[in-house]
Structure formats: C-alpha cells, structure tokens
Amino acid sequence: MSITARLSEKNTEFQKDWEDSKHEKQFKLSCKLVELRKQLNMTQQKFANHIGMKQPYLSRLENGEIDISLKKLEDIAKKLGGRIHIDIEIEENSLTRQ
C-alpha cells in the first residue's frame, strides 16, 4: 500500500482536505518526502539532519503545512543523490492562437 493510501486511510479528514486540486500537488510532494525517508529507514530527525534542515520544518513539510520552494526541493534531491524532474502539460484546447 502506498504512503498516500496509508495517510488517507488513517485520517479521512486529511484525505478530504487534499482531494481538492489546489492541494493535490502539495499532498503528493508531502507523501513523496515521507516515502523517501521511509525507504532510507530514517526517522524524521535523522532524515532532517541528512538533508540539512531542522526536524520541525521537515515535519511541517511532510504534513503539508507549508509549501516548499523548487530551490529547496532541488537541494534535498541533490543531498540524496537524486534530481528533480518537471513536466508541464498543456491541453491543446486551452491555448489561444494569436
């Protein structure tokens, strides 16, 4: 079972808050951070130390209480030996021709 499913299963109010598309991307990012930390078998404190941030800040990120900048996300990925992939999708009918 994915981290997203487990978090949603544990707290249905949490799930309702994140179902709205405005928060969906932040929710997925929060789940990804938790997933990475768990794959590394690290506590929040150990993971926070490893990526150079304070544990309370990491907790707030994982809980979706604060947004993360692209720069900070890139720094985390680099410290983990990874990289960020960005994809932009534009629906054809949303483009206006001039």
Secondary structure, 3 states (H helix, E strand, C coil): CCHHHHHHHHCHHHHHHHHCHHHHHHHHHHHHHHHHHHHCCCCHHHHHHHHCCCHHHHHHHHCCCCCCCHHHHHHHHHHCCCCCCCCCCCCHHHCCCC
